[in-house]
Amino acid sequence: MLKALIVLVMLAIVASLASSFFFLMKDDGSSHRSVNGLVVRVTLSALLIVLIGVAFVTGNLDLNPPPY
């Protein structure tokens, strides 16, 4: 469950990056949508770090799992 949430947050970061790139190319500088996208990416990245930390502490994520 936690691993799936981590993957979803990573996909949301990539989607936010793509939308910010689109707004950067299409807007003529009068809009702040690229800056808002940056705020969303930073927030999602902080959430991702917290989720990875929680996964390590609870044992859902191993640093170097055995190959079996």
C-alpha positions in Angstrom: 0.0 0.0 0.0 2.7 2.5 1.0 4.8 1.6 -2.0 1.9 2.3 -4.4 1.4 5.6 -2.7 5.1 6.5 -3.2 4.8 5.6 -6.9 1.6 7.7 -7.2 3.4 10.7 -5.7 6.3 10.2 -8.0 3.9 10.2 -11.0 2.2 13.3 -9.7 5.6 15.1 -9.6 6.3 14.1 -13.2 2.8 15.3 -14.2 3.4 18.6 -12.4 6.7 19.0 -14.1 5.1 18.4 -17.5 2.3 20.9 -16.9 4.7 23.5 -15.7 6.8 23.1 -18.8 3.7 23.4 -21.0 2.7 26.6 -19.2 6.2 28.0 -19.4 6.2 27.5 -23.2 2.6 28.7 -23.8 2.3 31.7 -21.4 3.7 35.0 -22.4 5.0 35.8 -18.9 1.8 37.4 -17.6 0.8 34.3 -15.7 2.2 32.7 -12.5 1.2 29.1 -13.4 4.8 28.0 -13.8 5.6 29.3 -10.3 2.5 27.6 -8.9 3.7 24.3 -10.5 7.0 24.7 -8.8 5.2 25.1 -5.4 3.2 21.9 -6.1 6.4 20.0 -7.1 8.3 21.1 -4.0 5.3 20.2 -1.8 5.0 16.8 -3.5 8.7 16.2 -3.1 8.6 16.9 0.6 5.6 14.5 0.9 7.6 11.9 -1.0 10.6 12.3 1.4 8.2 11.9 4.4 6.6 8.8 2.8 9.9 7.2 2.1 11.0 7.9 5.7 7.8 6.4 7.1 8.2 3.3 4.9 11.8 2.8 6.2 10.8 3.2 9.8 7.8 0.8 9.5 9.8 -1.8 7.6 7.7 -1.6 4.4 10.9 -0.5 2.5 14.3 -2.2 2.8 17.6 -0.6 1.9 19.1 -3.7 0.3 16.5 -6.5 0.2 17.7 -10.1 -0.5 17.0 -11.4 -4.0 14.6 -14.2 -3.1 
